[in-house]
Structure formats: C-alpha cells, structure tokens
Amino acid sequence: MNLWIPFAASAGTLLAVASFVGAGWDAPPVETTQIGYRGTGMVIHRDVEKQEALRAANVAPAAPWEASPDGDKAGTIYENVQVLGDLSDDQFNQFMASITEWVAPEAGCNYCHNPENLASDEVYTKVVSRRMIQMTQAINTDWSSHVAQTGVTCYTCHRGQAVPVSYWYKDMEPKPAGNMTQNRAGQNVVAKFAGNTSMPQNALMDYLLNDKPIRVHSLTALPAGDDPAKMPAGVPAGVKETEGTWALMMHMSESLGANCMTCHNSRAFNDWDQSPPQRVTAWHGIQMTRALNLDYMEGLTPVFPADRKGPEGDVFKAGCGTCHNGVQKPLYGVSMMDAYRDALGKKGSTDVPDFSTYEPGKTQTMAPGRQSAIPSAKETAFADAAASAGDQKPSRD
C-alpha cells in the first residue's frame, strides 16, 4: 500500500496554503477602473504599489535652456552636420547638450565623438545617432496617427541610458537538443518577449518586423479554414496563429501596463465598431513599429558591433515597451516637443548612406546616398490593410 501518497498530498496542500498566509506575504492593493458598461468586464486593474515607481520613471526632463532660433545656422558653422544643419547655433548646442543627458550622461560627448575631431564619423555611435534622429523626425511628422501632437524625443526611449531598457531580437535559446525536440517551432520554452510564457517565442518577428495578419477571431464556433464568409480571406484561424497573436498581445499589455479591455470590448473582441478608440491608435502603433524596424533598425546592421546585436546576429529592435516603458501613454502624455520642435518636429535631410561601407575607427564621413523609405513603408502598411477582406479597418489618420 502506498501510504506516502496521502502524506505527500497533505504536505503539498500545506505548502500551498503557507505560500498565501505565511509571514511576509501580502496581496498587492489593486486599483480597478471601469471603462465600459457595467457587467461587461470592461475594467482595468492596476497594482497600486507599482504606480509610484512608474510615475518616478516617467518624468519628462526640462530643457537645459531656452534656445534662440536666431543667428548663423549650424550647417555653416560646423563640419559634417547632415541632418540638423538648419538649426541655429544656439539650438544645435542646446540639442547636443540634451541628447547627451538623454543617451550618455556619464560618457558625455565622447560617447559619439572623437574629441580630437568632432566632425569625424569614426565612432559608430555617431552614425547610429544621426540615423536615430532621422527616425525620430519621421515619427513626429509621418506618424501623428499614433503619437498625435505629443510627439517623441530621444529621451522617450533612452531615459538616460545608451540602450533603451526594452528591445527585442530573434530568440532561439535554448537550442533544441535534437530528435523530437528539433521541431518545437519556438514553443514550449520560456518566451522572454511574450510575457515569459510558452507562447511562440519569436512572435514579434511575425508582427513587428514582418506583416503576418493578426486577425484570428473566428466568426463561427467551428474551424473556419479559408472560408471568407467566416474569416478574412486567407487568414487561418488555427490554434498556432491564435497563440502567436496572444504572444503579441501579452507584449503590448506588459509594455503599456494595460489589459485587453484598453483596446477591446470584452463582448466582441473582433468588432471594431464596439471597440474603444484606443484600438485604432494601437493599430497605427503596430504599423509604425514595423516600419521603424524595417526602415531604420535593420539597415544599421552593418554598423552595430556584435554586443549590440542578438545572439543570432540581428540588431536590437523596437517594440511597444521601447517608448511606453510600462505606461499607456509615454511619460504619461507629457510632451517635450516645445523645446525641440525645430530639431525633431520636422524633417531635415532624409538621405541615407550605404552603411555596408562603414568601417569603425576609420570612416571620416558617411556620405548620404539613397532616400529614406519610411513614407513608402507607411503607404504599404495602409495598402495592405485596405486589401485585407472581411474586417473593418481603422481610419487613415
């Protein structure tokens, strides 16, 4: 007779109870906000204890001084100013002081510059920074459908650190051992970019770099297959596709510190007409993030060193958390643009050099070349959405 079984069960029960009522354990206080009709489950839950830390981490810094737009232009005073040449000397120096505090407060100017030759492009971080300035300008001018008039600055992502806290890359760890585990398709391991679940660990590759359709909500109780009367044409409603969507949604939820009800109506997740307006904003955000990764981050692959890439050799990429940092509106919706509108609120040169020719420590000037592709990437995103059948689409603007 296996007398140990009831004892083991009893011990397990006691341990479980102790984990809840033991000394030092306390359920966190939760703040609940109703955002929809009563009884529909349209509520948002927030851990009160985390809110103070989030507010402290989302304070917008003031500009070091109020810059004058008068005087000679930076492009006529300094050498090799390719993007910010239309700023006045005072505006240019104010922005340089600000970006130093935003990105490399300890390393200072030398983080991006050779102190013996500030005009040189030999430090790779200067080449990257120039492209990131172009990216920020593009966000503020081309993607008002997501950032509205609040806009973004370098601080929105960096928060005083050279590498933003939140980024992602192709994750293949742990490597399959072989045999039956060889074909696990990125599942049954801890997915660090999908809420540490066992959901597909590289789902962000599908949605924030590639353009895999997200809509997997079937309109029938039975599998829909490719029947356009039941699902958008060509969009399978299988379990695997659904799990990929869940992985993306977990990433978004953690990034914004919000739950499903922020963007969806619990009675009809698929119906745009019954969804909160935030769903449209989020849709534009997905298109924007995908375009930024394609048009800016991926192109910098030849420039970044190995320690700024993932284990598979791909560059660190932007996700929702890169800007949001745990809150629904970055910096709680406070805009920093008034002090930097001339620098980041309009586009300077959109020319892009051939980054494959870059040699760190040697290249003195990365000469501009082809035009930036971000307008066409945005147009492609809207064209793809308009071509998808069987679902209502967000407005263009």
GULONU-953495 format. One record per residue (C-alpha): residue number from 1; x, y, z. Coordinates in nm, 4 decimals. Example, Ala and Ser with C-alpha at 12.3 -4.5 7.8 and 13.67 -1.06 7.14 Angstrom:
BEGIN
{resi:1&px:1.2300&py:-0.4500&pz:0.7800} .
{resi:2&px:1.3670&py:-0.1060&pz:0.7140} .
This chain:
BEGIN
{resi:1&px:0.0000&py:0.0000&pz:0.0000} .
{resi:2&px:0.1388&py:0.3388&pz:-0.0975} .
{resi:3&px:0.0946&py:0.5181&pz:0.2337} .
{resi:4&px:0.3215&py:0.8011&pz:0.1200} .
{resi:5&px:0.0667&py:0.9337&pz:-0.1310} .
{resi:6&px:-0.1803&py:1.0934&pz:0.1170} .
{resi:7&px:0.1109&py:1.2349&pz:0.3199} .
{resi:8&px:0.2633&py:1.3886&pz:0.0075} .
{resi:9&px:-0.0724&py:1.5347&pz:-0.0917} .
{resi:10&px:-0.1199&py:1.6803&pz:0.2553} .
{resi:11&px:0.2289&py:1.8308&pz:0.2526} .
{resi:12&px:0.1658&py:1.9877&pz:-0.0872} .
{resi:13&px:-0.1586&py:2.1383&pz:0.0356} .
{resi:14&px:0.0076&py:2.2814&pz:0.3449} .
{resi:15&px:0.2857&py:2.4348&pz:0.1382} .
{resi:16&px:0.0320&py:2.5928&pz:-0.0947} .
{resi:17&px:-0.1614&py:2.7402&pz:0.1979} .
{resi:18&px:0.1592&py:2.8606&pz:0.3620} .
{resi:19&px:0.2585&py:3.0435&pz:0.0464} .
{resi:20&px:-0.0568&py:3.2537&pz:0.0786} .
{resi:21&px:-0.0843&py:3.3027&pz:0.4555} .
{resi:22&px:0.2797&py:3.2786&pz:0.5569} .
{resi:23&px:0.4689&py:3.5623&pz:0.7206} .
{resi:24&px:0.5659&py:3.8439&pz:0.4893} .
{resi:25&px:0.3214&py:3.7577&pz:0.2104} .
{resi:26&px:0.0626&py:4.0173&pz:0.1223} .
{resi:27&px:-0.1665&py:4.0581&pz:-0.1747} .
{resi:28&px:-0.0865&py:4.3824&pz:-0.3569} .
{resi:29&px:-0.3541&py:4.6537&pz:-0.3442} .
{resi:30&px:-0.5325&py:4.6754&pz:-0.6776} .
{resi:31&px:-0.6975&py:4.9807&pz:-0.8303} .
{resi:32&px:-0.9889&py:4.8996&pz:-1.0604} .
{resi:33&px:-1.1235&py:5.1459&pz:-1.3158} .
{resi:34&px:-1.4457&py:5.0799&pz:-1.5067} .
{resi:35&px:-1.4106&py:5.1871&pz:-1.8700} .
{resi:36&px:-1.7183&py:5.0248&pz:-2.0242} .
{resi:37&px:-2.0755&py:4.9230&pz:-1.9477} .
{resi:38&px:-2.1346&py:4.7633&pz:-1.6100} .
{resi:39&px:-2.1385&py:4.3850&pz:-1.6195} .
{resi:40&px:-1.9366&py:4.3549&pz:-1.9412} .
{resi:41&px:-1.5979&py:4.3103&pz:-1.7731} .
{resi:42&px:-1.4734&py:4.6380&pz:-1.9200} .
{resi:43&px:-1.2386&py:4.7238&pz:-1.6335} .
{resi:44&px:-0.8657&py:4.7922&pz:-1.5991} .
{resi:45&px:-0.6742&py:4.6616&pz:-1.2972} .
{resi:46&px:-0.3527&py:4.8253&pz:-1.1797} .
{resi:47&px:-0.1157&py:4.7338&pz:-0.8986} .
{resi:48&px:-0.1188&py:5.0433&pz:-0.6779} .
{resi:49&px:0.2280&py:4.9713&pz:-0.5378} .
{resi:50&px:0.3809&py:4.9887&pz:-0.8853} .
{resi:51&px:0.2252&py:5.3212&pz:-0.9810} .
{resi:52&px:0.4594&py:5.5362&pz:-0.7713} .
{resi:53&px:0.7673&py:5.3754&pz:-0.9291} .
{resi:54&px:0.6188&py:5.4133&pz:-1.2762} .
{resi:55&px:0.5484&py:5.7813&pz:-1.2207} .
{resi:56&px:0.9032&py:5.8395&pz:-1.0982} .
{resi:57&px:1.0392&py:5.6662&pz:-1.4098} .
{resi:58&px:0.8183&py:5.8661&pz:-1.6463} .
{resi:59&px:0.9064&py:6.2269&pz:-1.5661} .
{resi:60&px:0.9938&py:6.4428&pz:-1.8647} .
{resi:61&px:1.3157&py:6.6425&pz:-1.8036} .
{resi:62&px:1.3244&py:7.0136&pz:-1.8729} .
{resi:63&px:1.5397&py:7.1596&pz:-2.1490} .
{resi:64&px:1.8805&py:7.2822&pz:-2.0270} .
{resi:65&px:1.7995&py:7.6301&pz:-2.1572} .
{resi:66&px:1.5620&py:7.8055&pz:-2.3945} .
{resi:67&px:1.7402&py:7.8181&pz:-2.7274} .
{resi:68&px:1.7230&py:8.1142&pz:-2.9614} .
{resi:69&px:1.6421&py:8.0422&pz:-3.3284} .
{resi:70&px:1.8429&py:8.3484&pz:-3.4330} .
{resi:71&px:2.1976&py:8.3515&pz:-3.5594} .
{resi:72&px:2.4048&py:8.1541&pz:-3.8051} .
{resi:73&px:2.2994&py:7.8026&pz:-3.8955} .
{resi:74&px:2.4826&py:7.5034&pz:-3.7552} .
{resi:75&px:2.5448&py:7.3695&pz:-4.1053} .
{resi:76&px:2.7531&py:7.6760&pz:-4.1907} .
{resi:77&px:2.9469&py:7.6781&pz:-3.8638} .
{resi:78&px:3.0298&py:7.3119&pz:-3.8055} .
{resi:79&px:3.1565&py:7.0406&pz:-4.0391} .
{resi:80&px:2.9627&py:6.7295&pz:-4.1387} .
{resi:81&px:2.6242&py:6.8335&pz:-3.9961} .
{resi:82&px:2.3967&py:6.6379&pz:-4.2284} .
{resi:83&px:2.0549&py:6.6380&pz:-4.0559} .
{resi:84&px:2.0417&py:6.9311&pz:-3.8112} .
{resi:85&px:2.2143&py:7.1914&pz:-4.0269} .
{resi:86&px:1.9093&py:7.4218&pz:-4.0345} .
{resi:87&px:1.9174&py:7.4768&pz:-3.6571} .
{resi:88&px:2.0687&py:7.7950&pz:-3.5230} .
{resi:89&px:2.3988&py:7.7622&pz:-3.3406} .
{resi:90&px:2.2187&py:7.8024&pz:-3.0056} .
{resi:91&px:1.9505&py:7.5454&pz:-3.0951} .
{resi:92&px:2.2126&py:7.2994&pz:-3.2156} .
{resi:93&px:2.4190&py:7.3226&pz:-2.8978} .
{resi:94&px:2.1073&py:7.3008&pz:-2.6808} .
{resi:95&px:2.0045&py:6.9827&pz:-2.8609} .
{resi:96&px:2.3549&py:6.8345&pz:-2.8313} .
{resi:97&px:2.3527&py:6.9064&pz:-2.4558} .
{resi:98&px:2.0090&py:6.7464&pz:-2.4247} .
{resi:99&px:2.0871&py:6.4340&pz:-2.6262} .
{resi:100&px:2.3995&py:6.3803&pz:-2.4169} .
{resi:101&px:2.1888&py:6.3755&pz:-2.0999} .
{resi:102&px:1.9206&py:6.1607&pz:-2.2637} .
{resi:103&px:2.1547&py:5.8934&pz:-2.4003} .
{resi:104&px:2.5002&py:5.9055&pz:-2.2391} .
{resi:105&px:2.5116&py:6.1302&pz:-1.9326} .
{resi:106&px:2.8227&py:5.9619&pz:-1.7908} .
{resi:107&px:3.0257&py:5.9178&pz:-2.1107} .
{resi:108&px:2.9344&py:6.2655&pz:-2.2354} .
{resi:109&px:3.0171&py:6.3943&pz:-2.5830} .
{resi:110&px:3.2865&py:6.1309&pz:-2.6327} .
{resi:111&px:3.0217&py:5.8616&pz:-2.6476} .
{resi:112&px:2.9527&py:5.9673&pz:-3.0082} .
{resi:113&px:3.2512&py:6.1849&pz:-3.0974} .
{resi:114&px:3.6260&py:6.1688&pz:-3.1303} .
{resi:115&px:3.7185&py:6.4639&pz:-2.9038} .
{resi:116&px:4.0115&py:6.5452&pz:-3.1349} .
{resi:117&px:3.7838&py:6.5668&pz:-3.4397} .
{resi:118&px:3.4168&py:6.6191&pz:-3.3598} .
{resi:119&px:3.3256&py:6.6179&pz:-3.7296} .
{resi:120&px:3.4501&py:6.2638&pz:-3.7859} .
{resi:121&px:3.2087&py:5.9691&pz:-3.8217} .
{resi:122&px:3.4682&py:5.7178&pz:-3.6997} .
{resi:123&px:3.2758&py:5.6453&pz:-3.3750} .
{resi:124&px:2.9927&py:5.4158&pz:-3.4751} .
{resi:125&px:2.7510&py:5.5619&pz:-3.2212} .
{resi:126&px:2.7587&py:5.8925&pz:-3.4090} .
{resi:127&px:2.6471&py:5.7192&pz:-3.7282} .
{resi:128&px:2.3701&py:5.5415&pz:-3.5372} .
{resi:129&px:2.2628&py:5.8619&pz:-3.3589} .
{resi:130&px:2.2280&py:6.0512&pz:-3.6850} .
{resi:131&px:2.0007&py:5.7784&pz:-3.8208} .
{resi:132&px:1.8012&py:5.7718&pz:-3.4966} .
{resi:133&px:1.7466&py:6.1472&pz:-3.5222} .
{resi:134&px:1.6076&py:6.0913&pz:-3.8713} .
{resi:135&px:1.3852&py:5.8186&pz:-3.7292} .
{resi:136&px:1.2538&py:6.0452&pz:-3.4527} .
{resi:137&px:1.1804&py:6.3194&pz:-3.7045} .
{resi:138&px:0.9914&py:6.0679&pz:-3.9179} .
{resi:139&px:0.7837&py:5.9505&pz:-3.6198} .
{resi:140&px:0.6788&py:6.3067&pz:-3.5384} .
{resi:141&px:0.5966&py:6.4042&pz:-3.8967} .
{resi:142&px:0.4705&py:6.0806&pz:-4.0553} .
{resi:143&px:0.3047&py:5.9012&pz:-3.7633} .
{resi:144&px:0.0805&py:6.1566&pz:-3.5948} .
{resi:145&px:-0.1874&py:5.8872&pz:-3.6279} .
{resi:146&px:-0.0109&py:5.7214&pz:-3.3344} .
{resi:147&px:0.1856&py:5.9891&pz:-3.1486} .
{resi:148&px:-0.0619&py:6.2733&pz:-3.2211} .
{resi:149&px:0.0837&py:6.6153&pz:-3.1355} .
{resi:150&px:0.2602&py:6.4880&pz:-2.8226} .
{resi:151&px:0.5459&py:6.3531&pz:-3.0304} .
{resi:152&px:0.8601&py:6.1777&pz:-2.9126} .
{resi:153&px:1.2210&py:6.2688&pz:-2.8422} .
{resi:154&px:1.5303&py:6.0548&pz:-2.7905} .
{resi:155&px:1.4507&py:6.0612&pz:-2.4182} .
{resi:156&px:1.1181&py:5.8852&pz:-2.4759} .
{resi:157&px:1.3106&py:5.5628&pz:-2.5395} .
{resi:158&px:1.6528&py:5.6092&pz:-2.3823} .
{resi:159&px:1.5774&py:5.7604&pz:-2.0386} .
{resi:160&px:1.9445&py:5.8338&pz:-1.9696} .
{resi:161&px:2.0757&py:5.5008&pz:-2.0998} .
{resi:162&px:2.2730&py:5.4250&pz:-2.4144} .
{resi:163&px:2.0479&py:5.1277&pz:-2.4944} .
{resi:164&px:1.6753&py:5.1541&pz:-2.4144} .
{resi:165&px:1.5610&py:4.9161&pz:-2.1432} .
{resi:166&px:1.3057&py:4.7474&pz:-2.3680} .
{resi:167&px:1.4072&py:4.5952&pz:-2.7011} .
{resi:168&px:1.3835&py:4.2573&pz:-2.8717} .
{resi:169&px:1.5699&py:4.0350&pz:-3.1122} .
{resi:170&px:1.5429&py:3.6894&pz:-3.2656} .
{resi:171&px:1.5477&py:3.4491&pz:-2.9733} .
{resi:172&px:1.6446&py:3.0865&pz:-3.0413} .
{resi:173&px:1.7527&py:2.9947&pz:-2.6883} .
{resi:174&px:1.7681&py:2.7333&pz:-2.5597} .
{resi:175&px:1.8783&py:2.5494&pz:-2.8697} .
{resi:176&px:1.6809&py:2.2319&pz:-2.9438} .
{resi:177&px:1.8582&py:1.9200&pz:-2.8205} .
{resi:178&px:1.7668&py:1.7312&pz:-3.1366} .
{resi:179&px:1.5438&py:1.4376&pz:-3.2250} .
{resi:180&px:1.1804&py:1.5102&pz:-3.1303} .
{resi:181&px:1.2661&py:1.8491&pz:-2.9776} .
{resi:182&px:1.4181&py:1.9727&pz:-3.3033} .
{resi:183&px:1.0789&py:2.0788&pz:-3.4371} .
{resi:184&px:0.9318&py:2.2593&pz:-3.1375} .
{resi:185&px:0.8667&py:2.5664&pz:-3.3574} .
{resi:186&px:0.9784&py:2.8159&pz:-3.0961} .
{resi:187&px:0.7390&py:2.6930&pz:-2.8294} .
{resi:188&px:0.7490&py:2.5008&pz:-2.5008} .
{resi:189&px:1.0285&py:2.7229&pz:-2.3728} .
{resi:190&px:1.0172&py:3.0468&pz:-2.1779} .
{resi:191&px:0.9488&py:3.3260&pz:-2.4285} .
{resi:192&px:1.1142&py:3.6357&pz:-2.2799} .
{resi:193&px:0.9386&py:3.8645&pz:-2.5294} .
{resi:194&px:0.5951&py:3.7072&pz:-2.4761} .
{resi:195&px:0.5407&py:3.7560&pz:-2.1068} .
{resi:196&px:0.7695&py:3.4657&pz:-2.0074} .
{resi:197&px:0.5043&py:3.2235&pz:-2.1283} .
{resi:198&px:0.5428&py:2.9201&pz:-2.3529} .
{resi:199&px:0.3791&py:3.1066&pz:-2.6422} .
{resi:200&px:0.5745&py:3.1329&pz:-2.9696} .
{resi:201&px:0.8992&py:3.2932&pz:-2.8613} .
{resi:202&px:0.9550&py:3.4835&pz:-3.1866} .
{resi:203&px:0.6034&py:3.6124&pz:-3.2434} .
{resi:204&px:0.7337&py:3.9697&pz:-3.2570} .
{resi:205&px:0.9282&py:3.8760&pz:-3.5705} .
{resi:206&px:0.5954&py:3.7967&pz:-3.7353} .
{resi:207&px:0.4139&py:4.1155&pz:-3.6367} .
{resi:208&px:0.6687&py:4.3901&pz:-3.5599} .
{resi:209&px:0.9083&py:4.3112&pz:-3.8438} .
{resi:210&px:0.7074&py:4.1043&pz:-4.0903} .
{resi:211&px:0.3423&py:4.1688&pz:-4.1763} .
{resi:212&px:0.1707&py:3.8487&pz:-4.0689} .
{resi:213&px:-0.2071&py:3.9087&pz:-4.0274} .
{resi:214&px:-0.3113&py:3.9445&pz:-3.6649} .
{resi:215&px:-0.6821&py:3.8762&pz:-3.7052} .
{resi:216&px:-0.7601&py:3.5216&pz:-3.5895} .
{resi:217&px:-1.1016&py:3.5748&pz:-3.4287} .
{resi:218&px:-1.3363&py:3.3285&pz:-3.5956} .
{resi:219&px:-1.6953&py:3.4300&pz:-3.6560} .
{resi:220&px:-1.8193&py:3.0734&pz:-3.6106} .
{resi:221&px:-1.7955&py:2.8103&pz:-3.3380} .
{resi:222&px:-1.6242&py:2.5634&pz:-3.5712} .
{resi:223&px:-1.2900&py:2.5973&pz:-3.7566} .
{resi:224&px:-1.3264&py:2.8481&pz:-4.0354} .
{resi:225&px:-1.0418&py:2.7415&pz:-4.2653} .
{resi:226&px:-1.0157&py:2.9786&pz:-4.5583} .
{resi:227&px:-1.3877&py:3.0442&pz:-4.5926} .
{resi:228&px:-1.4053&py:3.4247&pz:-4.6495} .
{resi:229&px:-1.7634&py:3.4241&pz:-4.5209} .
{resi:230&px:-1.6348&py:3.3191&pz:-4.1804} .
{resi:231&px:-1.2898&py:3.4753&pz:-4.1664} .
{resi:232&px:-1.0907&py:3.7375&pz:-4.3583} .
{resi:233&px:-0.9781&py:3.5783&pz:-4.6828} .
{resi:234&px:-0.6643&py:3.3693&pz:-4.6499} .
{resi:235&px:-0.6366&py:3.4124&pz:-4.2729} .
{resi:236&px:-0.6323&py:3.0762&pz:-4.0929} .
{resi:237&px:-0.7962&py:3.0560&pz:-3.7520} .
{resi:238&px:-0.5817&py:2.7765&pz:-3.6147} .
{resi:239&px:-0.4526&py:2.7383&pz:-3.2622} .
{resi:240&px:-0.0948&py:2.8242&pz:-3.3613} .
{resi:241&px:-0.1968&py:3.1525&pz:-3.5244} .
{resi:242&px:-0.4039&py:3.2372&pz:-3.2197} .
{resi:243&px:-0.1124&py:3.1681&pz:-2.9855} .
{resi:244&px:0.1083&py:3.3966&pz:-3.1936} .
{resi:245&px:-0.1500&py:3.6725&pz:-3.1594} .
{resi:246&px:-0.1690&py:3.6143&pz:-2.7846} .
{resi:247&px:0.2095&py:3.6465&pz:-2.7618} .
{resi:248&px:0.1921&py:3.9869&pz:-2.9315} .
{resi:249&px:-0.0951&py:4.0964&pz:-2.7091} .
{resi:250&px:0.0983&py:3.9938&pz:-2.3962} .
{resi:251&px:0.3921&py:4.2005&pz:-2.5188} .
{resi:252&px:0.1646&py:4.5006&pz:-2.5745} .
{resi:253&px:-0.0127&py:4.4584&pz:-2.2409} .
{resi:254&px:0.3127&py:4.4449&pz:-2.0440} .
{resi:255&px:0.4609&py:4.7333&pz:-2.2432} .
{resi:256&px:0.1661&py:4.9641&pz:-2.1725} .
{resi:257&px:0.0749&py:4.8411&pz:-1.8243} .
{resi:258&px:-0.2763&py:4.7829&pz:-1.9567} .
{resi:259&px:-0.5031&py:4.4865&pz:-2.0130} .
{resi:260&px:-0.7102&py:4.3684&pz:-2.3084} .
{resi:261&px:-1.0010&py:4.5989&pz:-2.2282} .
{resi:262&px:-0.7928&py:4.9066&pz:-2.3052} .
{resi:263&px:-0.8333&py:4.8320&pz:-2.6775} .
{resi:264&px:-1.1076&py:4.5694&pz:-2.6978} .
{resi:265&px:-1.4689&py:4.5233&pz:-2.5974} .
{resi:266&px:-1.4973&py:4.2012&pz:-2.3967} .
{resi:267&px:-1.8251&py:4.1049&pz:-2.5633} .
{resi:268&px:-1.6861&py:4.1226&pz:-2.9177} .
{resi:269&px:-1.3071&py:4.1287&pz:-2.9386} .
{resi:270&px:-1.3119&py:4.1312&pz:-3.3180} .
{resi:271&px:-1.5643&py:4.4112&pz:-3.3784} .
{resi:272&px:-1.4051&py:4.7480&pz:-3.4472} .
{resi:273&px:-1.7345&py:4.9330&pz:-3.4055} .
{resi:274&px:-1.7671&py:4.8121&pz:-3.0470} .
{resi:275&px:-1.4021&py:4.8676&pz:-2.9550} .
{resi:276&px:-1.2622&py:5.1658&pz:-2.7622} .
{resi:277&px:-1.0850&py:5.4274&pz:-2.9778} .
{resi:278&px:-0.7508&py:5.3173&pz:-2.8324} .
{resi:279&px:-0.7652&py:5.0142&pz:-3.0604} .
{resi:280&px:-0.7217&py:5.2346&pz:-3.3670} .
{resi:281&px:-0.4280&py:5.4119&pz:-3.2033} .
{resi:282&px:-0.2699&py:5.0752&pz:-3.1231} .
{resi:283&px:-0.3234&py:4.9553&pz:-3.4815} .
{resi:284&px:-0.1299&py:5.2558&pz:-3.6109} .
{resi:285&px:0.1371&py:5.1867&pz:-3.3487} .
{resi:286&px:0.1908&py:4.8339&pz:-3.4792} .
{resi:287&px:0.2280&py:4.9642&pz:-3.8352} .
{resi:288&px:0.4657&py:5.2343&pz:-3.7147} .
{resi:289&px:0.6863&py:4.9975&pz:-3.5129} .
{resi:290&px:0.7103&py:4.7572&pz:-3.8054} .
{resi:291&px:0.8125&py:5.0397&pz:-4.0409} .
{resi:292&px:1.0730&py:5.1718&pz:-3.7978} .
{resi:293&px:1.2327&py:4.8299&pz:-3.7607} .
{resi:294&px:1.2374&py:4.7750&pz:-4.1359} .
{resi:295&px:1.3456&py:5.1203&pz:-4.2475} .
{resi:296&px:1.5816&py:5.2182&pz:-3.9682} .
{resi:297&px:1.6970&py:4.9420&pz:-3.7341} .
{resi:298&px:1.7553&py:4.6658&pz:-3.9886} .
{resi:299&px:1.9528&py:4.8953&pz:-4.2172} .
{resi:300&px:2.2025&py:4.9674&pz:-3.9392} .
{resi:301&px:2.3039&py:4.6014&pz:-3.9105} .
{resi:302&px:2.6498&py:4.6571&pz:-4.0700} .
{resi:303&px:2.7238&py:4.9420&pz:-3.8275} .
{resi:304&px:2.6375&py:4.7850&pz:-3.4930} .
{resi:305&px:2.9057&py:4.5754&pz:-3.3192} .
{resi:306&px:2.8326&py:4.2220&pz:-3.2008} .
{resi:307&px:2.7493&py:4.3306&pz:-2.8450} .
{resi:308&px:2.4651&py:4.5466&pz:-2.9786} .
{resi:309&px:2.3044&py:4.2532&pz:-3.1583} .
{resi:310&px:2.1107&py:3.9477&pz:-3.0508} .
{resi:311&px:2.2665&py:3.6003&pz:-3.0299} .
{resi:312&px:2.1571&py:3.5298&pz:-3.3889} .
{resi:313&px:2.3317&py:3.8422&pz:-3.5201} .
{resi:314&px:2.0248&py:4.0621&pz:-3.5754} .
{resi:315&px:2.0130&py:4.4173&pz:-3.4398} .
{resi:316&px:1.8127&py:4.5100&pz:-3.1328} .
{resi:317&px:1.4687&py:4.6186&pz:-3.2490} .
{resi:318&px:1.1936&py:4.8455&pz:-3.1197} .
{resi:319&px:0.8828&py:4.7123&pz:-2.9520} .
{resi:320&px:0.5904&py:4.8798&pz:-2.7809} .
{resi:321&px:0.7760&py:4.8929&pz:-2.4495} .
{resi:322&px:1.0681&py:5.0809&pz:-2.6032} .
{resi:323&px:0.8678&py:5.4036&pz:-2.5895} .
{resi:324&px:0.5905&py:5.3226&pz:-2.3435} .
{resi:325&px:0.8039&py:5.1872&pz:-2.0590} .
{resi:326&px:0.5092&py:5.0384&pz:-1.8712} .
{resi:327&px:0.2512&py:5.3159&pz:-1.9082} .
{resi:328&px:-0.0290&py:5.3608&pz:-2.1578} .
{resi:329&px:0.0995&py:5.7000&pz:-2.2751} .
{resi:330&px:0.4776&py:5.7511&pz:-2.2711} .
{resi:331&px:0.5740&py:5.9989&pz:-1.9990} .
{resi:332&px:0.2021&py:5.9992&pz:-1.9094} .
{resi:333&px:0.1273&py:6.2049&pz:-2.2180} .
{resi:334&px:0.3587&py:6.4957&pz:-2.1325} .
{resi:335&px:0.5113&py:6.6449&pz:-2.4465} .
{resi:336&px:0.8731&py:6.7566&pz:-2.4687} .
{resi:337&px:0.8343&py:6.8903&pz:-2.8205} .
{resi:338&px:0.8018&py:7.2642&pz:-2.7464} .
{resi:339&px:1.1737&py:7.2910&pz:-2.6697} .
{resi:340&px:1.2829&py:7.0700&pz:-2.9622} .
{resi:341&px:1.0296&py:7.1303&pz:-3.2368} .
{resi:342&px:1.2814&py:7.2709&pz:-3.4826} .
{resi:343&px:1.5160&py:6.9769&pz:-3.4186} .
{resi:344&px:1.2688&py:6.6872&pz:-3.4076} .
{resi:345&px:0.9311&py:6.8222&pz:-3.5199} .
{resi:346&px:1.0215&py:6.8483&pz:-3.8863} .
{resi:347&px:1.2450&py:6.6570&pz:-4.1231} .
{resi:348&px:1.5987&py:6.7505&pz:-4.2062} .
{resi:349&px:1.7800&py:6.5583&pz:-4.4752} .
{resi:350&px:1.6272&py:6.2140&pz:-4.5351} .
{resi:351&px:1.9258&py:6.0856&pz:-4.7331} .
{resi:352&px:2.0802&py:5.7609&pz:-4.6128} .
{resi:353&px:2.4378&py:5.6419&pz:-4.6738} .
{resi:354&px:2.5416&py:5.2933&pz:-4.7727} .
{resi:355&px:2.6044&py:5.1528&pz:-4.4265} .
{resi:356&px:2.7727&py:4.8435&pz:-4.5672} .
{resi:357&px:3.0775&py:5.0593&pz:-4.6431} .
{resi:358&px:3.1217&py:5.1765&pz:-4.2864} .
{resi:359&px:3.4490&py:5.0986&pz:-4.1087} .
{resi:360&px:3.4533&py:5.1889&pz:-3.7383} .
{resi:361&px:3.7589&py:5.3851&pz:-3.6363} .
{resi:362&px:3.8382&py:5.4719&pz:-3.9974} .
{resi:363&px:3.5393&py:5.6237&pz:-4.1786} .
{resi:364&px:3.5579&py:6.0020&pz:-4.1548} .
{resi:365&px:3.2342&py:6.0879&pz:-4.3358} .
{resi:366&px:2.9366&py:5.8705&pz:-4.4181} .
{resi:367&px:2.8275&py:6.0401&pz:-4.7376} .
{resi:368&px:2.4476&py:6.0443&pz:-4.7900} .
{resi:369&px:2.3077&py:5.8200&pz:-5.0587} .
{resi:370&px:1.9636&py:5.6749&pz:-5.1260} .
{resi:371&px:1.6419&py:5.8282&pz:-4.9938} .
{resi:372&px:1.4719&py:5.7115&pz:-4.6759} .
{resi:373&px:1.1958&py:5.4572&pz:-4.7364} .
{resi:374&px:0.9693&py:5.5382&pz:-4.4443} .
{resi:375&px:0.6925&py:5.7177&pz:-4.6409} .
{resi:376&px:0.6615&py:5.4194&pz:-4.8743} .
{resi:377&px:0.6655&py:5.1811&pz:-4.5788} .
{resi:378&px:0.3743&py:5.3665&pz:-4.4278} .
{resi:379&px:0.1852&py:5.3671&pz:-4.7547} .
{resi:380&px:0.2496&py:4.9939&pz:-4.7850} .
{resi:381&px:0.1056&py:4.9358&pz:-4.4377} .
{resi:382&px:-0.2182&py:5.1128&pz:-4.5272} .
{resi:383&px:-0.2378&py:4.9454&pz:-4.8660} .
{resi:384&px:-0.2007&py:4.6027&pz:-4.7062} .
{resi:385&px:-0.4711&py:4.6828&pz:-4.4545} .
{resi:386&px:-0.7100&py:4.8075&pz:-4.7210} .
{resi:387&px:-0.6570&py:4.4928&pz:-4.9266} .
{resi:388&px:-0.7399&py:4.2604&pz:-4.6358} .
{resi:389&px:-1.1017&py:4.1456&pz:-4.6679} .
{resi:390&px:-1.3707&py:4.0654&pz:-4.4145} .
{resi:391&px:-1.2866&py:4.3120&pz:-4.1370} .
{resi:392&px:-1.3423&py:4.6802&pz:-4.0743} .
{resi:393&px:-1.0233&py:4.8805&pz:-4.1000} .
{resi:394&px:-0.9003&py:5.1762&pz:-3.8950} .
{resi:395&px:-0.9134&py:5.5208&pz:-4.0486} .
{resi:396&px:-0.6059&py:5.6501&pz:-4.2277} .
{resi:397&px:-0.5480&py:5.9430&pz:-3.9926} .
